[in-house]
């Protein structure tokens, strides 16, 4: 498994005792002999932990930008090229092999491509997530350049485009900062946008199309450098996360390198939370006294339950006997966060408590409980619980259960690949639904094994992109598409009525199969999603369509749930899941 590193910069703070004239409590050389200093007003989930002396700075979301070219637009592109970008785009095309006989593209010249209505000059923008590592993928947004008359980016493919933190000027985009990422891939338009809205056809997303070229560094920033404190933090982290390789390595009094343990691959944020909440005082009796005070604080309704639970979890399995009484607390937050910490630490008595939260409809901890179980390899009963939740009335709960089962490689989720272009998952469920992702990865999820196209049916997509037809009594669907370059029509496909067959036909590459027949119509992922949405909207399928919420929509949803919880009116709010971008 590939090793992943984060580099944390630690600038340490001087620590003094309350009594005047005393030296740092580390000066004795015995870090376990004295308690860490605590400000009287400092929160209990911070006092005495790494978080008292440092704050993790991950840089937040990093905005990057570039100028690129979208191709395969038929006649919906534009032959206008902003003069100040022409030279840059020609150099970019040459760098990608256009015009080079050795790359098999000698018949194409960059100038000819730029002058074709099949292409469009676009502005490419993205937010690189914090803590991202080299080769991690993220979404990008492409917008037709305002100086062009591009009609639509539907069906287009973004050619490889460099993304920079500082793009410089349009007259010299390469004068900006170093390249942080490269973006490429099929453009997905917002399927919810009205077909008559021209602006929405000039803007789209490349789902998971950005690829980071270097690690983003994370830093622990403190007030003042201190060799002893840096050494203490290093030893404490290595003690908490033992393994064949050191997790923490202090380079000097300001810098600590952190190795993310394999158990936390894909859950890097959780690892950093534990590091930040790690208590530094582990002397005889000190950890036990601290754990008891944390447990007593967690029992209060207005406590900071999640932070307190992280401090307990960071102390390791020795705290399990102390947190067990919280599993039966009258305070729901205390029960959930204590049980989640216990489950993560391997306490089997916590498992049924977390499982119980998955059935509490309307609870703000229902979906977090499902997500926690999805990341926990044990608990065989969890699979049965998740499979039952696939039939829940709440879309949010149903999708969370699916994601958990997929992560656990449960057989209730059958995974298919459409020519390496996107994935299709078929989920056993009595609730028929089509769920499409639009962030990080391209995937269509079919809930129910009997989702079908209506019979009879007639569907014609926007701009005659696809036609789907079946007369009453027909045994097969007839499907064909318009060819973008010529305006003609493709061969007609005759396929079964089930939606998976339709998706495969729409999305497979238009190449000859082993039988000598064309295998598919070659629609992009976004175009397939658009067809499914429109068909569900007009009642041509026996399923509900749900589009994945974007990150900002999920944040808004959580905010709504928090308010509802405080008012004692927590509701599912699942209708928000399908909000347009």
Order of alpha helices (4+ residues) and beta strands (2+ residues): beta-alpha-beta-beta-alpha-alpha-beta-beta-beta-beta-beta-beta-alpha-beta-beta-alpha-alpha-alpha-alpha-alpha-alpha-alpha-alpha-alpha-beta-beta-beta-beta-beta-beta-beta-beta-alpha-alpha-beta-alpha
